[in-house]
């Protein structure tokens, strides 16, 4: 089903529902808006009708609707999101009241339900509201915790609607999660590392981190717990993912090792610098003291170490090559005991580094290989996660 229902209630943050609609639409999901009567005091239904392309629903048994619209619509949606949700709607749902379209629809719908509360802090923290939330959680309703910050009442505190990105990301996870990823920790590394020469200069590379960030987002949507270990990049991390920021290859090594025991999968998509300066100065090197040569040494090979320490984890490596890509990648897969290697040919300008697109070969230890023809890094990450899911189901690997 490609349709979701979005319930909007009378919170000042109602305007953020526009972004929520847009973000779901970007994922090819149609949005049916359901408003409470009081929400129409803030915004006319026509606004949401125009944005969503479907008449916004307010009342039960409206002449313009199908005869029993709340039941018909309930069988058509894969998710009900209520954002923003007031204390009033939460209380009504917790006690099973059904006196308008939204509360009646909640009882009729069999899909997952996601609620994003928005209200004054005292109202949110009131034991009655908290008891209502607990009751709904016990019934399987998922909540997006409100954030702290300035509230419409002028006070600072908790109760501000979570960001549209966070709400939509969690919504997508509820629709797209797959049993094979449940309770699995997937560690993804992304971006470049920086190896210091002195406090202001470093050795690095052209990695943008886009591939790793897409992989982390995709793994989260499929229901995994995700830790994203990221070198310095300009990207916004996907909502719902735990982010560990690192600078050098040694920082990255330590961060990966910290999670390795609990991890089911490690995807090393980071472009870890292969070299570092043998001696990094604490003071900035002055122009007059320009060294005529600098000494380099190899950085620790994180993947190789993970291969040696492996106890059932699936290890996925990346290889960026400019010639004999597949043969060299196979050597790496063997040396580092990988279960899958993703090969980029970085001699091509329009794919790979810094680009939004990629074309990769996937190679497995049993000789199997598969080309993912040029497409977006988003699509490439979906294909890689599908293959990882299949590997778990079949438990094929290099263990
Ligand atoms: O040998 P090469 O550096 O080409 O291998 C690439 C793969 O190894 C990537 O998955 C990269 O994240 C990982 N790597 C690593 N530690 C390094 C260098 C690369 O884990 N020092």
Boltz pocket constraint, residues with backbone or C-beta under 6 A from the ligand:
constraints:
  - pocket:
      binder: B
      contacts: [[A, 249], [A, 268], [A, 269], [A, 270], [A, 271], [A, 272], [A, 273], [A, 274], [A, 299], [A, 300], [A, 301], [A, 302], [A, 303], [A, 304], [A, 316], [A, 317], [A, 318], [A, 319], [A, 320], [A, 332]]
      max_distance: 6.0
